């Protein structure tokens, strides 16, 4: 009779399964002022610091479960490592597990300034299928939800609550981008007007310079050619020979000498 009760208890335990502990923690997007904490393929979470100390042993593994929001209700915690959903099957299973670590990487420290987890940062997962539990880029905007799951050698042991919905950034189609200038800000309109006016002034100055140079090239006056003198037409009002000195008058003889034409007088 006692043996039968033990067998019934074991059977009931196997049917009920292992009851997981709930860690009172909700993962969330980091509130730190980080560049790119939410992109088209990645998002950044706060690390669960001082959260798992009373639930985790040093040999336990801490996983991050990433799932589409509409697949969280159907997610079943794995009971063995063979049931862990890999990243490569996200398109079919709608969930995967990644960022396997231990409690040693989540130390309870006071300085938490840079302690974050970036989900989707490992781009090598796209081509390397040997990395089954890698942290690959997310294929669509989502929305997603995440939770932390603690596993030991017997399977899942404890879990956190699911996060709120995480919607990634989406690229806009070129046709949906508004290019009408009337919808731009006042500053942008003023800057555009100033630049357009400045370019117009430069174009006008350039055209004026080109027109002036063309005018000088095609309409300049030819230099006057001096006319050659014709024979018999030379006229000169006055002509001085500066190299020949002017003739001087002959000196007059002294007055006491007899004139050559006067008659001789006797003594």
C-alpha positions as CSV (number, residue, x, y, z in Angstrom):
1,X,0.0,0.0,0.0
2,X,2.8,2.4,0.9
3,X,4.6,1.5,-2.3
4,X,1.5,2.4,-4.3
5,X,1.2,5.8,-2.6
6,X,4.8,6.6,-3.5
7,X,4.2,5.6,-7.1
8,X,1.1,7.8,-7.2
9,X,3.0,10.7,-5.8
10,X,5.8,10.3,-8.3
11,X,3.3,10.1,-11.1
12,X,1.4,13.1,-9.9
13,X,4.7,15.1,-9.6
14,X,5.7,14.2,-13.1
15,X,2.3,15.3,-14.5
16,X,2.2,18.5,-12.6
17,X,5.8,19.3,-13.5
18,X,8.3,21.6,-11.8
19,X,6.9,24.8,-10.3
20,X,9.0,27.8,-11.2
21,X,9.8,30.6,-8.9
22,X,8.9,34.1,-10.0
23,X,11.5,36.7,-9.6
24,X,9.9,40.1,-8.9
25,X,11.6,41.9,-11.7
26,X,10.5,43.3,-15.1
27,X,13.1,43.9,-17.8
28,X,12.9,47.3,-19.4
29,X,14.6,49.5,-22.0
30,X,17.4,51.4,-20.3
31,X,16.6,54.9,-19.2
32,X,20.2,56.0,-19.7
33,X,21.0,58.7,-22.3
34,X,22.7,56.3,-24.8
35,X,22.9,56.8,-28.5
36,X,21.1,54.1,-30.5
37,X,19.5,52.4,-27.5
38,X,16.6,51.6,-29.8
39,X,17.3,51.0,-33.5
40,X,15.7,49.0,-36.4
41,X,17.4,45.7,-35.4
42,X,18.5,46.2,-31.8
43,X,17.4,47.4,-28.3
44,X,19.2,48.0,-25.1
45,X,18.1,46.7,-21.7
46,X,19.2,47.5,-18.2
47,X,21.3,44.7,-16.6
48,X,19.5,42.9,-13.8
49,X,21.8,44.0,-11.0
50,X,21.2,42.7,-7.5
51,X,18.1,40.7,-8.7
52,X,19.0,37.0,-8.8
53,X,21.2,36.5,-5.8
54,X,18.7,34.5,-3.7
55,X,17.4,32.5,-6.7
56,X,20.6,31.5,-8.6
57,X,23.5,29.3,-7.7
58,X,27.0,29.7,-9.2
59,X,26.4,26.8,-11.5
60,X,23.0,28.0,-12.9
61,X,22.6,29.6,-16.3
62,X,20.7,32.9,-16.8
63,X,19.1,33.2,-20.2
64,X,17.2,36.0,-22.0
65,X,14.0,34.9,-23.8
66,X,13.1,37.1,-26.7
67,X,9.6,36.5,-28.2
68,X,7.1,38.3,-30.4
69,X,4.3,39.7,-28.3
70,X,1.7,37.4,-29.7
71,X,3.8,34.3,-29.0
72,X,4.5,34.9,-25.3
73,X,1.4,33.0,-24.1
74,X,2.4,29.9,-26.1
75,X,6.1,29.9,-24.9
76,X,7.0,26.9,-22.9
77,X,10.0,27.0,-20.6
78,X,12.5,24.3,-21.7
79,X,13.1,21.4,-19.4
80,X,16.5,20.5,-20.9
81,X,19.2,22.2,-23.0
82,X,17.9,20.3,-26.1
83,X,14.6,22.2,-25.9
84,X,16.2,25.7,-26.0
85,X,14.9,27.5,-29.1
86,X,17.8,28.9,-31.2
87,X,18.0,32.3,-33.0
88,X,17.9,30.7,-36.4
89,X,14.3,29.4,-35.9
90,X,12.8,32.7,-34.8
91,X,10.8,33.1,-38.0
92,X,9.0,29.7,-37.3
93,X,8.9,29.4,-33.5
94,X,8.5,33.2,-33.0
95,X,10.8,33.1,-30.0
96,X,14.4,32.3,-29.1
97,X,16.8,32.3,-26.1
98,X,20.1,34.2,-26.1
99,X,22.8,35.9,-23.9
100,X,23.5,32.9,-21.7
101,X,25.5,33.9,-18.7
102,X,26.1,33.3,-15.0
103,X,25.5,35.2,-11.8
104,X,29.1,36.2,-11.9
105,X,28.5,38.6,-14.8
106,X,25.7,40.4,-12.9
107,X,27.5,41.4,-9.8
108,X,25.7,43.5,-7.1
109,X,27.8,46.7,-7.4
110,X,27.0,50.3,-6.8
111,X,28.4,51.6,-10.1
112,X,25.7,50.8,-12.7
113,X,26.4,53.7,-15.1
114,X,27.4,51.5,-18.1
115,X,25.8,48.1,-17.2
116,X,23.4,47.4,-20.1
117,X,22.5,44.5,-22.4
118,X,22.3,45.2,-26.2
119,X,20.0,42.7,-27.8
120,X,20.6,42.0,-31.5
121,X,24.2,43.2,-31.8
122,X,25.9,40.1,-33.1
123,X,25.7,40.3,-36.9
124,X,27.7,37.2,-37.5
125,X,24.7,35.1,-36.7
126,X,23.2,35.7,-40.1
127,X,25.8,33.5,-41.9
128,X,27.3,31.3,-39.1
129,X,24.8,28.7,-38.3
130,X,27.1,27.1,-35.7
131,X,26.2,29.9,-33.3
132,X,22.8,28.6,-32.4
133,X,22.3,30.6,-29.2
134,X,23.8,33.8,-30.5
135,X,22.5,37.4,-30.1
136,X,21.5,38.1,-33.7
137,X,19.8,41.2,-35.2
138,X,16.1,41.2,-35.0
139,X,14.4,40.7,-38.4
140,X,11.4,43.0,-38.0
141,X,10.2,45.9,-35.8
142,X,8.1,43.6,-33.6
143,X,6.7,44.3,-31.1
144,X,8.7,42.0,-28.8
145,X,8.7,41.1,-25.1
146,X,11.6,39.7,-23.1
147,X,12.1,37.9,-19.8
148,X,15.0,36.3,-17.9
149,X,15.0,32.6,-17.3
150,X,17.1,30.7,-14.9
151,X,18.1,27.0,-15.7
152,X,20.0,24.4,-13.8
153,X,20.7,20.8,-14.7
154,X,17.1,19.8,-14.2
155,X,15.7,22.4,-16.5
156,X,14.0,25.8,-15.8
157,X,14.2,27.0,-12.2
158,X,13.0,30.6,-12.0
159,X,11.8,33.4,-14.3
160,X,11.1,37.1,-14.3
161,X,8.0,38.8,-15.5
162,X,7.6,39.6,-19.2
163,X,8.6,43.1,-20.2
164,X,6.3,45.6,-21.8
165,X,6.0,45.7,-25.6
166,X,9.2,46.8,-27.3
167,X,8.7,48.3,-30.8
168,X,11.8,48.9,-32.9
169,X,12.3,51.9,-35.2
170,X,11.0,51.5,-38.7
171,X,12.4,53.0,-41.9
172,X,10.0,55.1,-43.9
173,X,9.2,54.5,-47.6
174,X,10.5,57.2,-49.9
175,X,7.0,58.0,-51.2
176,X,5.8,58.7,-47.7
177,X,8.4,61.4,-47.0
178,X,6.9,64.9,-47.2
179,X,9.1,67.1,-49.4
180,X,6.7,70.1,-49.5
181,X,8.6,73.2,-48.3
182,X,5.5,74.6,-46.7
183,X,5.8,71.9,-44.0
184,X,9.3,72.9,-43.1
185,X,10.3,74.8,-40.0
186,X,10.7,78.6,-40.2
187,X,14.5,78.4,-39.6
188,X,14.9,76.0,-42.5
189,X,12.8,78.2,-44.8
190,X,14.9,81.3,-43.9
191,X,18.2,79.5,-44.5
192,X,17.0,78.1,-47.8
193,X,15.9,81.6,-49.0
194,X,19.2,83.2,-48.0
195,X,21.2,80.5,-49.8
196,X,19.1,80.8,-52.9
197,X,19.5,84.6,-53.0
198,X,23.2,84.3,-52.5
199,X,23.6,81.8,-55.3
200,X,21.5,84.1,-57.6
201,X,23.8,87.1,-56.8
202,X,26.9,85.0,-57.6
203,X,25.4,84.0,-60.9
204,X,24.5,87.6,-61.9
205,X,28.0,88.8,-61.0
206,X,29.5,86.0,-63.1
207,X,27.4,86.9,-66.1
208,X,28.3,90.5,-65.8
209,X,32.0,89.7,-65.7
210,X,31.7,87.5,-68.7
211,X,29.8,90.2,-70.7
212,X,32.3,92.9,-69.8
213,X,35.2,90.8,-70.9
214,X,33.5,90.0,-74.2
215,X,32.8,93.7,-74.8
216,X,36.5,94.5,-74.3
217,X,37.5,91.7,-76.6
218,X,35.2,92.4,-79.5
219,X,34.5,96.1,-79.4
220,X,37.9,97.6,-78.5
221,X,39.3,100.4,-80.8
222,X,42.2,99.7,-83.1
223,X,45.3,101.9,-82.4
224,X,45.7,104.7,-85.0
225,X,48.4,104.1,-87.6
226,X,50.6,107.2,-88.2
227,X,50.2,108.5,-91.8
228,X,53.4,108.5,-94.0
229,X,54.3,112.0,-95.5
230,X,53.9,112.4,-99.2
231,X,56.5,113.8,-101.5
232,X,56.2,117.6,-101.9
233,X,53.9,118.0,-99.1
234,X,56.5,118.7,-96.4
235,X,55.8,122.0,-94.7
236,X,57.8,123.5,-91.9
237,X,57.2,126.9,-90.5
238,X,60.6,127.2,-88.8
239,X,63.7,125.1,-88.9
240,X,66.8,125.7,-86.8
241,X,70.0,123.9,-87.1
242,X,71.2,123.6,-83.6
243,X,74.5,122.0,-84.5
244,X,75.9,125.0,-86.6
245,X,76.7,128.1,-84.6
246,X,75.5,131.5,-85.9
247,X,78.0,133.7,-87.8
248,X,79.4,136.6,-85.7
249,X,80.0,140.1,-87.1
250,X,83.7,141.1,-88.1
251,X,85.4,143.3,-85.5
252,X,85.7,147.1,-86.4
253,X,89.3,148.6,-86.8
254,X,90.6,151.2,-84.3
255,X,89.7,154.8,-85.0
256,X,93.3,156.2,-84.9
257,X,94.4,154.1,-87.9
258,X,94.2,155.7,-91.3
259,X,91.4,154.5,-93.4
260,X,92.6,152.8,-96.5
261,X,90.7,155.0,-98.8
262,X,92.0,158.3,-97.3
263,X,94.8,160.4,-99.1
264,X,98.2,160.3,-97.5
265,X,99.5,163.6,-95.8
266,X,103.0,164.9,-96.0
267,X,104.9,165.7,-92.8
